[in-house]
Amino acid sequence: MAVKKIRWYVKAQLGVLLLPAGLCLFGEAVIRKGIQVLAASGRVEGMNNPGPWFWYGTFGLILINAGVGLMIESGLLRGYPRQP
C-alpha cells in the first residue's frame, strides 16, 4: 500500500514540476522567434542568431503535455488516493 501512495505522490509532483518548466521553455521560444523576426526586419541590430527557437518550443510543448498528463493520471484533481 505504501508503494502505491509513493507512486501517486511522485507522479503528481513530477506533473506539477513539468508543467511550468514547459511553459517557461515555450515562452523562451516565443521570445527568440520575436527577436529573429525583429532582426530580419532590421529594427534590432546585433541579433543575427537568437538560437534554435523551434526546438525550444517543441520541447516546451512536450513538457507541458507530459505535466498535464501526469497530473491527470495521478488523480491530482481528486486528491490523495483512497484506500480500497
C-alpha positions in Angstrom: 0.0 0.0 0.0 2.8 2.4 0.8 4.3 1.9 -2.7 1.0 2.9 -4.3 1.0 6.1 -2.3 4.6 6.9 -3.1 3.9 6.3 -6.8 0.9 8.6 -6.7 3.0 11.3 -4.9 5.9 11.1 -7.4 3.5 11.3 -10.4 1.7 14.3 -9.0 4.8 16.2 -8.1 6.5 15.4 -11.4 3.5 16.7 -13.3 3.4 19.8 -11.2 7.1 20.5 -11.9 7.0 19.6 -15.7 4.1 21.9 -16.5 5.7 25.3 -15.5 9.1 24.1 -16.9 7.3 23.5 -20.3 5.6 26.9 -20.1 9.0 28.6 -19.5 10.6 26.9 -22.4 7.7 27.7 -24.7 7.9 31.4 -23.6 11.6 31.4 -24.4 10.9 30.0 -27.8 8.3 32.8 -28.5 10.8 35.4 -27.3 13.6 34.0 -29.5 11.3 33.9 -32.5 10.3 37.5 -31.9 13.9 38.6 -31.8 14.6 36.7 -35.0 11.6 38.5 -36.8 12.8 41.9 -35.5 16.4 41.2 -36.6 15.2 40.2 -40.0 13.2 43.4 -40.4 16.3 45.5 -39.5 14.7 47.0 -36.3 17.2 45.4 -33.9 20.9 45.3 -34.7 23.4 42.8 -33.4 20.9 39.9 -33.0 21.6 37.8 -36.0 21.2 34.3 -34.5 18.9 34.2 -31.4 19.1 30.4 -31.2 17.1 27.3 -32.0 13.6 28.6 -31.2 11.8 25.8 -32.9 13.4 23.1 -30.7 12.8 25.1 -27.5 9.1 25.4 -28.5 8.8 21.7 -29.4 10.5 20.5 -26.2 8.4 23.0 -24.2 5.1 21.7 -25.7 6.3 18.1 -24.9 6.9 19.1 -21.3 3.5 20.9 -21.0 1.7 17.8 -22.3 3.6 15.4 -20.1 3.0 17.5 -17.0 -0.8 17.8 -17.6 -0.9 14.1 -18.4 0.9 13.1 -15.2 -1.3 15.3 -13.1 -4.5 13.9 -14.6 -3.2 10.3 -14.4 -2.2 10.7 -10.8 -5.7 11.9 -10.0 -4.4 15.2 -8.6 -7.8 16.7 -9.2 -9.5 14.2 -7.0 -6.9 14.5 -4.2 -5.0 11.8 -2.3 -5.8 8.3 -3.3 -8.2 6.5 -1.0 -7.8 3.0 0.3 -9.9 0.4 -1.4 
